Amino acid sequence: MTPIRTLVEREDVFRAVAAAAARAREGRGGWLMVAAPPGRGRTAVLDEAVRRETGDGRLQARWARCAKEETAFPFALVRQLFPAAEYIPFAEPSGTEEQRIFHRLTDLLARAAVRRPVLLAVDDLHYADDASRRWTGYLARRIAGLPVLLLLTECREHPGITGLPPSTGTGVSLPPLRTKTVTRLARAHGLTAGQARTCAEATAGNPALLQALLADLAEVPDLAEVPDLAEAPDLAHGHPPGHPSETGPNRYRDTLVHWLRHHADHLTRHLCLALAVTAQGPGDATGLLREAAALCPDGRTEPVAGAPRYAELLRHPLARAAVLAAADPGELDALRTHVARRLDEQGAPAHAVAAHLLRLARPTEPWMTRTLEDAAEEALRNGGSAEAVALLRHALLGPLDPGRRAALTLRLGTLEFPHSAEAGIRRLRAALELHPDVRERAAAAPVLGAALAARGRTDTALRVLRQAGGGAGDDEPAHVLRAVAALIASHDATAWRDAVAELRTMAPTAPAAVEPLVCGLVTEYEAGAGLVSAEEVLARVRPRLAAPVHPVLRTAWLGSAATLLQWADRLEEARSLALECLPAPPVPPDLTDVGVQCLLSVSAEAALWAGDFRRVVAENLPLVEACAGQGIRMPHLISMVALARHELGLRDQALEILAVPGEDRADSSWEWNELRYARAVLRAAEGHWRAALDDYLACGRAQGARDFVSPVATPWRSGAALALARLGRAPEARELAEEELRHARRWGTPRTVGRALRARAAALGGREALEALTEAAALLDGAPAPVERVEVLIDLGRARVAAGLGRKGREDLREAHARAARLPAPDPAGPGDVPVTGRLVRETRQALAAVGVRGAPHTRTGREALTAAERRVVALAVEGHSNAEIGAVLHLARRTVETHLTSAYRKLEVTRRTQLAASLNGALLDVTSGG
């Protein structure tokens, strides 16, 4: 790449030089100082000015370029201007001798200028040796009568600024390049608008930095997207603290690094480092200067020239990364520690302090680890679990007593677990071993046990809990561990039976804080075994909801209680308990809490039973996807999402999520039974009755191994009976249906009984089927079982039509369609923008079409479908007016009123006048006004 000459916007300087040169040629010499901060192009301007003024031969040029390395050598500058002057000494002369030398040099210059005016060009006068600097002042005081132009450049921010007499010369400055000029230069080099903006912001108009950055961007176009390494560290890629990434700038970075290391004074260097570390804007330059000065060895506090300009430049991450690359590790650590401590003392948020602590090799003081821990919790509240993990990992590198190290390790393990089950389990096991106290180990063991259970290692989880409880005696902690172990044992059929037997033994003597969970788990077993009714369960659960519970068992107890409430069709109460403990997004749930695992399941299934299918998907799919491939099993949540998608009409997506890896190694956990049941439902919906029957029966065998005979959770007998009926195996279907109905009546909720009656109807057929469906419809009317209600109405409508009761049958089907339409609908379009219809809406439309109801499958429905005349008629009907009264008010014939009402019934998907108000969802005002 050809280097650019950044001489734009410098014509004012060249005009000033030309005027001074013209005066020198007339014998009226003087000096002109070009002063500018580093990188503004002083040397380039000097070279161009000399070229312009000496090109025609009217001025002769003598050059000198000062260097930092020659500052200590007397007359180093003068010797460049007068190389043939043998009387220039190499040591500091006495005062008298120095005056003699100065006079001879000035005389020599005057005699040379007589022949042709002279232009003395001196670059970087701030690096001149003291003797040469004094001669420059000597000459400037006598130059007015000589045909000489003394053209100098000097760094404006160097501490040794040269003072020259204003009577014989003047100074000019080099301002930064304007933003529009930088943009024009960048676009001329083929850069995009975004890259041009980066050039303007990352150079602050500095020509040297601009030239370097243009070269870098030509080679690395995405350089403008480099992350801000000066602020929070790159937790995902682990870049070393304070150093740019391998894809970072090269020439640009090197330009800044070279200046900081070789040309900037100590205080300026510290100011830039402080600005880079704190990433502050110009308004904070004074405060940051004080912080930087406090770190200087000599404790200087004088102001730094150009501090606002440095602050502006270092607002850009590229500049900050480059400045940090110039720092020594120890120097940078000291500055970060200092800034972090200052922020902590000022009460800054924990995450702001932790951003600096993370850049240290390790925290060295107790307050640092506390801050990192606080920042981790703050990040977690905002949904930043990965950030929280990084913060806690760093905190563990600091000074911690054994108990606190164990607690932090435990917390870290719980956060790591969802991202990598095995890594989280290793961390939790380490935390358990770190706890020095038996009681503390007993408190930590349930966390590891829950993680192991979620990983499918129930045996290991139970062994961990037994070992932890071995040293806890027979007091409350020991009972807590046994109760948790019993809940985890539900993932193993044999262990579950043994655990229930132990709980029954524990129940009479269990501590008050443990007894609710003991009761809840025993009741779960008895409910599944068909030994208690829903009313009996409610009588046990509700009084205990107000009882005090051990903190370790709180979520476990509420999970058990919510499960029982859900089975008893108290869906709102169940979800309320779940939401009481589950965190609100974006905070992730703690999957190492076995109670939280239960509550997640209850929340999902209660929403599914209530017909809130979209909520099931929205709340659970992100968690299922986040844990996919991380070694955490979630068969139950997967089943709930699959069934919800099935109800929403998303068949392919439902089947896709049910393809769970590792099912061939499934254990006897109840969660796999849910998965088998969900797959059976989907296969039955596709008409694959043989495959569905196999899945239903497999679910039944697994449930039987757990003594779970009730249809409250997975009504496999109902599903199997329907499949057998479709396969023409009526006797087997009747046997299963009758058994299902017997268990359902024992439990006693409308959902279970109505569902069993539907299965019985399918198995029996004829008049008995009609009686069973009629009873089921009556039971389900008003029950919180919208799916079962619609399914029964569809079967009842078909049965009535088949029995010659066409009008009633069509009314049932219309009601079924209206109820199905009120369930949460799928998104307007599914994958690939293909329209999607909910399962029950589709089935009711098909049923209506089959019995001759024209237009039913695709009729436009809803309040918006009403005509203006229909809205007026409906409004009066809702107010209670008869058809004759409506006709009189609107001046319509009675038959016309009836026609409008019939059409409105169809569009609002209702079957009678009393349903109109509810179908309008409180929008009577809009209907009345014709809106």
N, C-alpha and C positions, 0 to 999 in steps of 0.2 A: 504494500500500500504506500503510495506517495505521500510524504508528510505534508500537512497543510501549513501554510504560513499565516498565522493568526495576526495579521496586521490590519484587519478591518477595524473601523472606528478609531483610527489613530491619526487621522489627518490633522487634527488640531495640534498634536505634538509636532508633526512634521512642519507645519506652518510656523510654529514657535521656533524650531531649529533653523528654518530658512531665514527668518527675520534676524536671529542672533548671528547667523553666518554672514548675512549681508552687512551688519554693523561691523563685524570683525574685519571684513575685507576693506571697509572704509577706515580702519585704524581705531575703531571704538570697540575693543574687545570686551568680553564678559563671559560669565559662566551660566550654564543651563543644566539644572539637575532634573533628571527623569527618575522620580521616586514612585515605587509601587510595591505592593505585597508580592510574595513569592508566586511565581507562575503566571504573572501578568504579561510576560513577554518583553521585559526590559532589554535583554540582550538582542532580541530580534529587532526591536525598535531602534536600538543604537546602531546596529549593523546597517539597517536600511537607511537611517539618517546619514551616516557617513558615506554610504554609497551615493546617495543623492547629491550631497554637498561637495563631494570631491570628484564626481564623475567628469565634470568639465575642466578639471585641472586648475581651477582658480584657488582651491584650497589644498594644502598638503596635509595628510593625516599621519598622526602618531598614535599608536595603540598601546593600551595596557589593560590587562584583565587580571583583576585581583583574585587571589585564591585564599581560602581559609587556612590552608597548610603553610602559607608564607607570611601570615600575619605577624609572627614573632621575629621576622628578619628585617632589620632596619633598611630602609630605602629600596625594598623589593619592588614597589610600584615605580619609583623614580628610575630605577635601573632599566625597566622596560621602555620608558619613554626616551631615555638618553643612554643607549647602550655603549656609546663611545666615550662617555665621560669617565676618565680613569680616576678622577679625584673623589668619586662617590665611595664613601667608606662602607665596610661591612659590619661596623659596630656603631653603637650609639655615640655620637660626638658630644663634646661639651657644648654649652650654650653658645659661646663665641664661635666655635668652629662650625656649629650648625648654621648660624647666621651667614657665615662666609660661604658655606656650600649652597644655601638657598639663593644667595645673591648671584653666585656664579651660574647656577642652573637657570635662573630667570634671565640673566644676561645672555646665556647661550640660546635660550628660546627666542629672545627678542631679535638677536642677530639672524637666526634662521627665518624668522617671520618677515624680515625686511625683504628677503628675496621673494618669498611667497607666503601669504597668510597661512597660519597653522590652525588645524583643528586637532586638539588633544582629546582623544576618546578614551575615557576611563570607565571600565565596566566593574560593577560590584564594589564601589568605593567603601562599603561597610566592612569589607575584608582587608582593607589596606593596612599596612603597618603604621605605627604611630608617627614615625619620622616622615614618611611620605604624606600622611594625612596633614601633618603640620605644614609641609611645603605647599600642599594644595591650598590651604588657607592663606599662606604667604602670597602665593601667586594671585589668588582671587582678590586680594586687597590692592594689587598693583596692575591688574590686567586691563583696566579701563583705557590705558594709553597704548595698548599693544594690539596689533592685528592678529589676535588670537581668540579662538572660541574654545573654552574648556567645557566639553560635553561629558556629563557624568551620569552614571546610573547608581542607584542605591536602594537597598531593601528598606522600605518605609518602617517595617516593624522590627528592625534590628536594634538592639539596645544602644549601639554605638553610632548614632546618627551624627553626621558631620555638620558642623555649623559654618556657614559661609556668609560673607557680608552681603546683605540685601541690596546695597547700593550698586553692586556691579553685576548682579545676575538675579535669576529667579528660578523657581522650580515648577515643574509640570507633573501631573499625575496620569496614571493609566487606569481608567475606570474598568470595572468588569464588563464583559461583553453583554449586551442586552439579550433578553430571552429570545426575541424575534430573530436576532442575528445568529444565535446558537442554533435555533430551529432551522433557519435557512441553510446554514453550513451542514447540518446533519442530513437534511433532505437532499442536499446536493451530493452527498456521499451515498445516496441510495437507501437511507434508513427510513423506517416506517414512522408514522406520527407518534406512536408510543415510544419508540426508541429515541426519537428526537426530544420528546418530553423528558425521558430519562437523562439525556445529555444536559438539558437545561438545569434539571434539579440536582444532578449528581456532580456538577462542576461549578455551579454558582457563577458562571461566566468566566471561569479561569481558563485562559487559552491553553496552558500546558496540560491541564487535566482534560480539556476537551480533545486535544489532539490524541492523547493516550486512549481516551475512551472510544473515540471514533475508530481507532485501530483495533481495539478489543472487540467492538461490536461487529466489525467486518468479519472477524473470525468466529465469534460466539454470539450469534444473533439473539439467543434467549438469555443473554447476560442480564437484561433488564428485569428478568423474573427471579433473580437470585434472592433467596429468603433473607429476612433481616436477622443476621447473626448477632447483632449487638443487643437484641432484646431477648425474648424467651428463647431458649435453645431449641434446636431441631430435635425433638424427642424421638421422632420416627427414625432418623438416620444417624443420630449420635455424632454430629460433628464435634470436634474437640472444642472446648471452651475458648472463645475469643479468636478463633482462626477461621478464615473464609474457606468455603468448600473447594474441592478440587476443580469445580467448574467456574470458580470465581474469577474476578478480573486479574489481568497480568500486568500490562503496561500501566493501566490506571492505578492499580494497587501499588506497583513498584514506584510510581512517581510520588505518591503520598508517603510511602514508607521511607524512600530515600530522603525526602525533605525532613520528615520527623527525626530520622536517625542522624542526619549529617548537617542539617542547617538550622532547624528550629532550636531556640534556647530551651532550657530546662523547664521553665514555667509554662511556656507556650505548649510544650509537649504534654505536660500534665493536664493543661486545660483541655486539649484536644482529646486526650484519653478519657477525661471525666465526661466530656460531652458525648463521646462515643458510647461509654458505658451506660449513661443515664438516658441517652436518646432524647434529650430535651431540646426545646426550641430556643430562639434568640432571647426571649424574655428571661431565661434562667441563667444567662451567661455570667452575671455578677456573682450569684450564689455558687455556681459551679466553680468559678475562679477561686473563691475562698476555699472550697473543698480541695481543689487541686493544690493550692498553695500550702495547705496544711500537710500535704504529703511530701513537699519539697524538703530536701535535707537542711537547707538554710532557713526554711520557714519564711521565705519572702512573701510579701503581700501586695507588692506594687501591681497596678493593673497591667494586663496584657493587651498590647495593641492588636486591634483586629478581632477581639473576642466575639463581637456580634457576627462578624463575617464567618468565623469558624463555626459558630453555632448554626448559622444558616446552612452552610455546606453539610454539616454533620447531621442534618435532619434526614438525609437520604441514607438508606441502608448500605449502599455500595461504599459510600464514604466511611461510614462507621466500621464496616468490615475491614476496609483497608487500614484505617488508623489502628484498629485492634491488632492487626497483623504486625504492626511495628513495635508492639509492647513486649517486654520481657514477662514470662509467666509469673514470676514473683511480684513484679511491679503491678501487674494486672490484678492478681489475687488481692493484694493489699488495697487497691482502689475499690474493687468490687465489695470487699468486706466493709470498707469505710462507708461506701454509699449505702449498702444494705443496712448497716447499723443506724445511719442517719435516718433512713426511711422508717425503720422500725421504731425509733425513738419519737418520730413525728406522727406515729399512728397511721402510717400508710397501710393500704389493704395487704393482706398476707401474700397475695399472688404477685404484687409489685415487688415486695422484698424478696420473695422466693426466686423471681426471675434472675436476680443477681447471685443468690446463693447456689443456684443450679450450675452456675459457671465455675464455681470453685471445685477443686479436686475433691474436697470433702468438707462438710461442715465441721468446724472445730470448737464451737461453743454450744452449750445447752440451748440458748435462745434460738439458735439457728435451726436445730431439729424441731423445736416447737413450732417455729414459723412455717417450716416445710410441711409439717403435719396439718397445720391450720389451712395452708394453701391447698393441700390435697383435698380436704373436706369441702373447701370452697369450690374447687374445680368439679368435684363430684356433684355438688348441688346444681351445677350448670351443665351437667351431662358429659363432662370431660373425664371419663374414666381412665383413658390412656394417659392423660396429663397427671391425674392423681397417682397412678402407678409410678410414673417417673419421679414424682416428688417424694413419695414414700421410699422408693429405692434409694434415693439420694440421702434421705434422712437417716436411713439405717447405716450409712457410712460414718455417722457422727458419734460423739460420745454419749452412750446410753447405759443406764443401769440395767441389769438383767431383766427385771420385770417389765420395764418400758420397752426394751428391745423385743421381748416376747410379744407384747401387746401390738407393737407396730408391725411385727412380722405377721401376726394373725390378721391384722387389718389389710395388709398388702396381699396376703394370700386370697382373701375374699374378693379383692378387686381383680387379681390376676386370673382367677378361676374362669370367668366367662370367656376370656380371650385365649386361654390355654388350660384345659382342665388338668393335665398332668403337671404342668408348672405350678399351678395354684395349689394342687394337692401336696406337692413337695414342700412348698412354702408353709402350708398349714401344718404339715407334720413337723417341720423344723420349729414352728412356733410352739407346738405342743411340748416338744422336748426342751425348749428353752425355759418354760415356766418352772420356777423352782419350787413352787408350793403345790401340794396335792389338790387343794381346793381350786386353785387357778387352772390347773390342768383339767379338772373336772368341768370347769366353765368353758374351756377351749375345745374340749373333745367333741361336743355336738356340732361345731362348725366343720371340723374335719369329717365327722360322720356323715353330715348332710352332703358334703362335696363328694365323698366316696359313693354314696347312694345315687346321686345324680349321674355319676360315672358308670353306674351299673355294678358296683362292687359292694353289694349289700353285706356279704359275709365279713369283709374286711372292716366295714363301717361298724358292724355290731361288735366285732372283736376289739376295736379301738375303744368303744364305749364301755365294754366290760372291763378292759384293762384300766381305764381311767377311773371307773367306779370301784375297782378293787381296793384302792387305798382310801376311799372316802367314807368307809364305815357304813352305817345304816341310818345316817341322818338325812336331812333334806337334800343336800347335793347328790347323794346316792339315789334317792327317789327321783330326782330330776333326770339323772342319766338313764334310769330304767324307763321312765316315761318317754324320753326322746328315742331311746332304742326301740321301744314298742312302735312308735310312729314310723321309724325307718324300716322296721321289720315288715311293714305292710307291702314292701316291694318283694317279699319272698313268701310263698304260700305256707311252707312249713314253719318258718320263723314267726309268721304272723299268728298262726294258731297257738304256738308256744307262748308268744308274747301276751296274747289275750288271757291265757290261763294264768300267767304271772300277774297281770294287771288285776284280775279278779281276786287274787290272793292279797295284793297290795291295797285294794280299795278300802277295806275297813280301817286300816292304820295309816293311810297316806296322809302326809301333811296337808294342811288346808290349801296351801299355795300350789300343790301338785294335783289335788283331787279332781278339779274340773277336767284336766286333760285325761286323767285316768278314766273318769266317767265317760268322756267324749269318745275315747277310743273303744272302750267296751261297747258303747252304744252303737258305734259304727259297725262293729262286728255283728251285733245282734240284729241290727237293721238289715244288713246284708244276708244274714242267715234266716230272715223271715220270722224272727222271734218277737218283734215289737212292731207297733203301728206308728204312723207318722204323728198321731196325737200324743202317744206315749213319749216319743222322742222329743217333741216340743216341750212337754212337761218336764223333761230332764234338763234340756239345754237352756231354756230361757232364764230360769232362776239363777243359773250359774254364770250368766254373762256379766252379772254385777259383782261376782265374787273376786277377791284378790287372787292374783296368779303370779307365780314366780317369774321374774323378768325373762329368764332364759326360755320359759315355756309360753310366753304370751302369744307369740305368733302361731306356735304349734296348737295351742288351745283354740285360738280364734279360727285357725284353719280347719280343725275338727268340727267346731261348732258351725262354721259356715257350710261345710260339707253336708252336715245333717239338715240344716235349714234349707239348703238347696234341694236335697232329696225330698224334703217335705213341701216343696213348691213355694217356700217363702223366699222367692228369688230376690226381691228388693232387699230384704234383711241380709241375705247371704252376701250380696254384692256390697252392701254397706259395710259389713265386717271386713271384707276383703280390701276395700278402698281405704279403710281406716289404717291399715298397716302397709299397704303397697305404696311406694313413692310415686309422686306425680312425675310425668315426663318433664325434662329429659333425664332425670335421675334414674339409673338402671336399678332393677330389683336385686336384692342380695340372694344369689342362688346358692349360697352356702348356709342359708337358713331354711331348715326343713319345713318350718311353718310357712315361710314365704312361698316355697314351692307349692304347698297345698293351696294357699290363697290364690296364687296365679291360676291354678287349675279350676278352682271354684269360680273365680271371676269370669273366666272364659266360658265355662259350661253354663253358668247362670245366664249370661248374655245370649248364648246359643238357644237355650230353652225358651228365653223370652222373645226370640225371633229377631234379636238385634244383630243380624249377621255381619253387617259392615263393621260394627264395633269389634266383634270377635277378630276379624281380620286385621283391623287397624291397630288394635292393642297388642296382638300376639305375634303377628307375622314378623315384625322387626326383631323381636327377641329370638324367635326360632331361626331366622336367617343369620343373626349375629352369632349364635351358638353352633351353627352348622359347621361341621369340620373341626370343631374345637374339642370334641370328645365328650360333650354334654348331651345326654339323652333327654329328649322332650317328646316322647310318643303321645302323651295326652294332649299337649298344646297343639301338636301337629294334627291330631285327630280333630280337634275343635276347629282349627282353621280349614281343614279339608271339608268338614261337614258344612261350615259356613259358606265356603266357596260353592259347594254343591247346591246349597239353597239359593245362592245368588245366580245360579245358572252357569257358573264357570267350571264346567266339567273337566276340561283338560288340566286346568290349574289345580283342581282338587286331587285328581289322580297323580299329578306330578309330585305334589308335596307328600303324598302317602308312600312314595317309594323311598322308605327310610333305610339307609345303609345299616347293615348289622342286624337286621331283624332275624336272620337265620340263627343268630346267637342270643335271641331274646330269652330273658329269664322269666320267672313266674310273677313279675310285677304286674299289678293291676293296670298299669299304664299301657302295656302291650295288649291287654284285652280290649281297651278302648280303641286301639289302632285296628285290631281285627274287626271290631264291630263297625267302625267307620268304613273300612274297605268293603265289608259286606253290604252296607247301605248303598254305596256307590255302584257296586256290581248289580244289585237288585234293580236300581234305577235304570240301568242299561239293559235289563232283561236277561242278564246272565245268571239265571236262577240256580243252576247247579253250583257255580263258583260261589255265589252268595251263600247258599246253604252250607257249603263246606266251611266258610269263614264264620258263619253264625254258630255252627256246632263246635268249631275250635274254640271260639270265645266261651261257649257254654262249658266245655270241659275245663278250661282254665279257671273259670269262675267257680265251678264246683270244687276244684282243688282247694279253694280258699273258703269253702262253706258259704259262698255267696250265691244264694238262690233267688233273692228278690229281684224283680225287674226294674228296680229304682234307678240303677246306674246304666247297665247295658242290657236292654230288653231283648236279648238274643232269641228267646223262645217265640216272641211275637214275629220277629223277622223270619225265623226259620219256618214258622207255621205258614206265613204268607208265601214263602218260597216253595214249601211242600205242596200247598194248594195249587200254585201255578204249575207245578210239575205233575199234577194229577195224583198225588199221594195223600188223599183226603183223610184216611184214618190216622196217619202219623201226624198230620196237621192238626186234627181235632185233639189228639192227645196232648200235644205241646200247648195248644191254645187253652185248653181247660186247665192245665197245670199253671200256665202263666196267669190266668184269670184268678185262680185260687190265691196265689201269692200276692197279686195286685190288690185283691180285696182285703187281704190281711194288712197290707200297708195302708191302703185307704185313700190315696190322693186321686183326684179326678184324672190327672194325666196318666198314671199307671193303669187305672181301671179302664179308662176310655181307650187307651192304646190296646190293652188286652182284649177288650170287647171287639175292636176292629179286626184283630187277628182271628178271633173266634168266628166272626161273621164270614171272613174269607174261607175258613175251614168248613163251615156248615152249609152256607148258601141258603137260598129259598127264604121262607117266612122267618125262620130262626135268625137268619142273617139280618133281615130287616129289623127285627126286634132288638138284636144286639146293637145295631148301628143307631137305632132311635134312642136307646138308653145311653149310648156313648155320647151322642150329640147333646143330650140333655145334661149329662154330667160335665161336659167340657164347656158348656155355655157359661161364659164369665170366668172360667179358670185361666190361670196364666200359662196356657199351653196353646199358643196360636197355631203352631205347625200341626199339632195333633188335631185341633179343631177343624182346620181346613181339610186335612186328609179324610177325616170321618165324614164331613159334609159332602165331599166328592163321592165317596163310596155310597153314602146314604142317597144322594141324588140319583146316582146310576141305579141303585137297587129299587128305588121308588118308580123310576121310569120303566124299569124292566117289569115291575109288578103292576103296571097299568096306572100308576099314580103320576102321570106326566106333569101336571101343573105343579104339584108339590115338589117333584124331583127337580124341575127346572128352577124353582125358587131356592132349593138347597144349593144348586150349582151356582146360581147367581150370588147367593150369600157367600159361598166359598170363594168365588172370584173377587167379591168386594173385600173380604177379609184378607185374601192373599195380596191384593193391590195395596192394602194399608201397611203391609210389612215393609221394612227398609228395602228399597230397590237397589239393584246393582248399578254401577256407573252406567251412564247413557251408552257408552260403547266399551266393549271389551278389548282384548288384544287385537291389534291390527284394525281398530275402529269398526269392528264388527258389532252390530247391535246385540245386546244381551238382554234376555228376559229371565226373571226369577223362576225357579223350578215350579213353585205352586201356581204362579200366574199362568205359566205355560200349560200346566196340567189342567187347570180349571177352564182355560179357553178351549183346549182340546175336548174336554168333557162337554162343554156347552155346544160346541160345533157338532159333536156326535149325536146330540139329542135334538138337533135341528134349530138351535137358536142362531139366527142369521147375524153375521157381522161380529159375533162375540170375540173371535180370536184377535181381531185387530182394531176394534172400535176405539175411536178417540174418547178418552174418559177423563174424569176429573172436573172440578168446578169451572176451569177455564174452557171446557168444551160446551158449556151451556150457552144457548142463544139468549139474546136480550129478553125475548118473550118468556123463555123457560125460567130465567132468573127471577122475573117478576112473579110468575106463578109459584115458584118454589118459595120465595120470600113470604108470600101470604100463607102458603101451606104450613110453613114452619111456625108462623104466628098462631096457627090453630083454626084457620078459616076452612069451611067446607068447600067442595067443588062449586056448589051453587053460589056461595058467597063470593068466591074468587071470580066467577064469571060475571057477577053483577058489578063488582068493583072495577074490573078491567074491560067490561063490555064485550065479553067473549061468550060463545056458546059453551054449554057444559061439555059437549063432546070435544071441543077444542082444548078446554082445560085438561080433560083426561088425557088427550094426546100429548100435550106438553109435559104432564106429570110422568107419563110412561117413558117418554124419551129421557126426562131428567133422571128417573130411577136407573135407567140403563147406563147413562153417562156417569152418575155418581155411584154406581155399583151397589145399589140398595134394593130391597124388595118390598118395603112398606114405608108409609108416611112417617111413622115414628122414628125411622132411622135417618131422616133427612138432616136434622140438626147436627147429629154427630158426624155425618159425612162431610159437612161443611167446615169442620174443625174450627168453629168459632168465627167464621168469616161471613156471618149473616149481614153485617153492615155493608160489605162489598157487594153481596148478592142484591140487597135492597136497592143499592144505588146504581146497580148495573155495572159495577166495576169488575 
